[in-house]
Amino acid sequence: MAMAAVGIGGALGLILPPRGRGGAVSWSVGTGRRAAAALVVRASYEAGVGVMATKVGMMTYFEPETGKPVPVTVIGFRQGGNVVTQVKTAATDGYDAVQVGYHGVREEKLTRPELGHLGKAGAPALRHLQEFRLTAVDAFEPGQELDFAELFKEGDLIDVSGNSIGKGFQGGIKRHNFKRGLMTHGSKSHRQLGSIGAGTTPGRVYKGKKMPGRMGGTKTKIRKLKIVKIDNDLRVLMIKGAVPGKPGNLLRIAPAKIVGKNIPKN
């Protein structure tokens, strides 16, 4: 009778509390209803606040001292820059983070809730919002503009993330670098995938089996890229190597995480 009064969900909740995605959920004894839960945020810390930028393209940069050619990616910044739109603290949000807005647009491009959120910080209409979780946020305030020339200098190592170029549905050779079969000598298996598992045992295909499917178009991070040059007049960065996406792609730039230097070993 007691179980009927509480409900099946409440009875099971007293024995096995459910595991929520990204937080711990508690149950109130005797009622079977969820109590106010303290969310446990398990996001990783950044080595420092970063900025958002736009990929311009690639070029060859010649070092002034040696004349050595260096392949670099040119990264620019759209109108509006990077503005702090919200400062989250452990007291109000359960964790410390800085929300940054980028790419100024007309107000007609945003919804009223988005405009209201930006208006609280005194920020203009910005298309993109991203968070940088930090250990301390005392040095930031809403409406503050972030200058990339003050955050980074030439020679720094950075982590660049963005959406990679989408390749569509591809086969195993292009997607996973499989080898093809013989093209002659009577072979009838040229670019086919081949066997994907035994028949009787296990009688199924293992999860994670490398097979044809959609390739690219996912979030990708390139770590520890070196800043070769900062041009304040053109407002561009020159980074050694390639970054994800096509020209015009949105990029997230943050100081490189180096364990033991700017990231604790534990």
Disulfide bonds with the S-S distance in Angstrom:
none
